[in-house]
Amino acid sequence: MEQESVQKAIARQRTLAVLAALAMLLGSFWFARTMAPQQETVALLCRPSCLVIDPGHGGLDGGAIAYNGVKESDLNLDIALKLQDLASFYGVETRMTRQDDKPRTSAQEYSEHEDLVYRADFAGQTPNAVLISIHQNTFPTSQPSGAQVLYGPDAESRKLGELTHRNLIEALQPQNRRVAEPAPKSLYLTAHANCPVILVECGFLSNLGDLQLLSDPNYQRSLSAVLLASYLQYTAGTIL
């Protein structure tokens, strides 16, 4: 039990470290915006970009469903909205592929493929887009747990994906042994987004520990903070 308490304390310290890094990064962005007219070099602190947030599934497609009826699409949207709120609070430009759980088509007209085409086109038509798609995992048994980041086929997606995965592990899940991986070619969104893109599997709905965390608004806020910190590190080129 004592060792477990120490591990939890270390995990909390890492979470605070990432959030502190986020605060410093956000401070540098504020400074850059304030001083840009006087110092041209400050404007080079970050690349022009727009954070496109994709809450996976939604509407007629609930995605994975936990034993207690919790839908993946609802958790995805909860985390995405918290990410948008945090990003907007600090002046980061954002766009979301959906803001609610309303279906865009009737049940008769719904097509999963067309929905994915819409999301990929939405990101592709956004100037300087960086796409983060938020999802939850599931498995036939309850053993697998933990977050994992899948990244698109280009070098920039890999850079963002490996950075984000590392931050998630170090800040929130130090016992997680999963690694960031290239997204399967069969995943339409990551293959066709035409911009840096990652798909974040935040955890397993089939694992009771993960499900409890993912349903907790405070943990959702921690997830969103790590995702935003990773995005800012990536766009500022401060990949440590």
C-alpha positions in Angstrom: 0.0 0.0 0.0 2.9 2.4 0.8 4.4 1.8 -2.6 1.1 2.4 -4.2 0.8 5.7 -2.4 4.2 6.7 -3.5 3.3 5.9 -7.1 0.1 7.9 -6.9 2.1 10.9 -5.5 4.6 10.6 -8.3 1.7 10.5 -10.8 0.2 13.6 -9.3 3.6 15.4 -9.4 3.9 14.6 -13.1 0.4 15.8 -13.7 1.3 19.1 -12.0 4.5 19.3 -14.0 2.6 19.0 -17.3 0.0 21.6 -16.2 2.8 23.9 -15.1 4.4 23.5 -18.5 1.1 24.3 -20.1 0.8 27.5 -18.0 4.3 28.6 -19.1 3.6 27.8 -22.7 0.4 29.8 -22.6 2.2 32.6 -20.9 4.7 32.7 -23.8 1.9 32.8 -26.3 0.3 35.7 -24.5 3.6 37.5 -24.5 4.1 36.7 -28.2 0.7 38.3 -29.0 1.3 41.3 -26.8 4.8 42.0 -28.1 4.4 41.0 -31.8 4.1 44.6 -33.1 7.4 45.5 -31.4 9.5 42.4 -31.8 9.2 40.5 -35.1 11.1 37.5 -33.7 8.6 36.8 -31.0 6.0 35.9 -33.7 8.2 32.9 -34.6 7.4 31.3 -31.3 4.6 29.3 -32.9 3.4 28.2 -36.3 0.1 29.6 -37.4 -2.4 26.9 -36.8 -6.0 26.0 -35.9 -6.8 23.3 -33.5 -9.6 21.1 -35.0 -11.2 19.0 -32.4 -13.1 15.9 -33.5 -15.3 14.2 -30.9 -15.5 10.8 -32.4 -18.9 9.2 -33.4 -22.0 11.1 -32.3 -25.6 11.4 -33.3 -26.9 8.1 -34.6 -23.5 6.5 -33.9 -22.8 6.0 -30.2 -19.5 4.2 -30.7 -18.5 1.7 -28.0 -20.9 1.3 -25.1 -19.9 0.4 -21.6 -21.6 -2.3 -19.4 -23.5 0.5 -17.6 -24.8 2.2 -20.8 -22.2 5.0 -21.0 -21.7 5.8 -24.7 -18.3 6.5 -26.2 -19.8 9.4 -28.2 -20.9 11.2 -25.0 -17.5 10.8 -23.3 -15.7 12.0 -26.5 -17.9 15.1 -26.6 -17.4 15.8 -22.8 -13.6 15.8 -23.2 -13.7 17.7 -26.5 -15.8 20.5 -25.1 -13.5 20.8 -22.1 -10.5 21.0 -24.5 -12.3 23.6 -26.6 -13.1 25.7 -23.5 -9.6 25.6 -22.2 -8.1 26.4 -25.6 -10.5 29.2 -26.2 -9.9 30.7 -22.7 -6.2 31.1 -23.7 -7.0 32.5 -27.1 -6.2 29.3 -29.2 -8.2 29.2 -32.4 -10.4 26.1 -32.5 -13.0 24.4 -34.6 -15.1 21.4 -33.8 -16.5 18.8 -36.1 -19.5 18.6 -33.8 -20.7 20.7 -30.9 -23.5 18.4 -29.7 -25.0 14.9 -30.2 -27.6 15.9 -32.8 -27.6 13.7 -35.9 -26.7 15.4 -39.1 -28.9 13.1 -41.2 -31.9 10.8 -40.8 -31.4 7.2 -39.8 -32.3 6.2 -43.4 -29.7 8.5 -44.9 -26.9 7.9 -42.4 -23.6 6.5 -43.7 -20.6 6.0 -41.4 -18.3 6.4 -44.4 -19.9 9.7 -45.4 -19.7 10.9 -41.8 -15.9 10.2 -41.8 -15.6 11.9 -45.2 -17.3 15.0 -43.7 -14.9 15.1 -40.8 -11.8 14.7 -43.0 -13.0 17.3 -45.4 -13.8 19.7 -42.4 -10.2 19.5 -41.2 -8.8 19.6 -44.7 -10.6 22.8 -45.6 -9.5 24.5 -42.4 -6.4 26.6 -43.0 -3.3 25.5 -41.0 -5.3 22.7 -39.3 -4.0 20.4 -36.7 -6.6 17.6 -36.0 -7.1 15.8 -32.7 -9.8 13.1 -32.9 -11.0 11.9 -29.4 -12.1 8.3 -29.0 -12.4 5.6 -26.4 -11.3 2.0 -26.8 -13.0 -1.3 -26.0 -12.1 -5.0 -25.8 -14.0 -8.3 -25.3 -12.3 -8.8 -21.9 -11.8 -6.3 -19.1 -8.0 -6.6 -18.8 -6.7 -4.1 -21.3 -6.5 -0.5 -20.1 -4.8 2.8 -20.7 -4.6 5.5 -23.4 -2.9 5.2 -26.7 -2.3 7.7 -29.5 -2.5 6.7 -33.2 -1.0 9.1 -35.7 -1.4 9.8 -39.4 1.0 8.7 -42.2 3.2 11.9 -42.4 6.1 12.9 -40.2 4.3 15.8 -38.6 1.5 13.6 -37.4 4.0 11.2 -36.0 5.8 14.0 -34.2 2.6 15.2 -32.6 1.4 11.7 -31.8 4.5 10.5 -30.0 4.7 13.8 -28.1 1.0 13.6 -27.0 1.3 9.9 -26.1 4.4 10.6 -24.0 2.7 13.4 -22.1 -0.4 11.4 -21.4 1.7 8.6 -20.0 4.0 10.8 -17.9 1.2 13.0 -16.6 -1.7 10.6 -16.1 -0.8 7.0 -16.6 2.8 6.2 -15.5 2.1 2.5 -15.4 0.8 2.4 -19.0 3.2 0.5 -21.3 1.4 1.2 -24.5 3.3 3.1 -27.3 2.2 5.5 -29.9 1.6 3.8 -33.3 0.8 4.6 -36.9 -2.9 4.5 -37.4 -4.1 1.6 -39.6 -4.5 2.5 -43.2 -8.1 1.4 -42.8 -8.9 4.3 -40.5 -10.3 6.8 -43.0 -10.0 10.0 -40.9 -6.2 9.6 -40.2 -5.6 8.5 -43.8 -7.4 11.4 -45.5 -7.4 14.4 -43.2 -4.7 16.2 -45.3 -3.2 17.8 -42.2 -1.3 16.7 -39.1 -3.7 14.3 -37.4 -3.8 12.1 -34.3 -6.5 9.9 -32.9 -6.4 9.6 -29.1 -7.9 6.5 -27.6 -8.3 7.9 -24.0 -8.9 4.5 -22.4 -11.0 1.3 -22.4 -14.7 1.4 -21.7 -14.4 -2.3 -21.1 -12.0 -1.8 -18.1 -13.8 -0.7 -14.9 -10.9 1.4 -13.7 -10.6 3.3 -17.0 -14.4 3.7 -17.2 -14.5 5.3 -13.7 -11.8 7.7 -14.6 -13.1 8.6 -18.0 -16.6 9.4 -16.5 -15.0 11.8 -13.9 -15.2 15.4 -15.1 -12.0 16.2 -13.2 -10.1 13.5 -15.1 -11.6 14.7 -18.3 -10.2 18.2 -17.6 -6.8 16.7 -16.9 -7.0 14.9 -20.3 -7.9 18.1 -22.0 -5.1 20.0 -20.3 -2.5 17.4 -21.5 -3.9 17.4 -25.0 -3.7 21.2 -25.2 -0.2 21.3 -23.7 0.9 18.8 -26.3 -0.7 20.8 -29.1 1.0 24.0 -27.9 4.4 22.2 -27.5 4.0 20.9 -31.0 3.0 24.2 -32.6 5.7 26.1 -30.7 8.4 23.6 -31.6 9.2 23.0 -27.9 9.2 19.2 -28.0 11.3 18.4 -25.0 
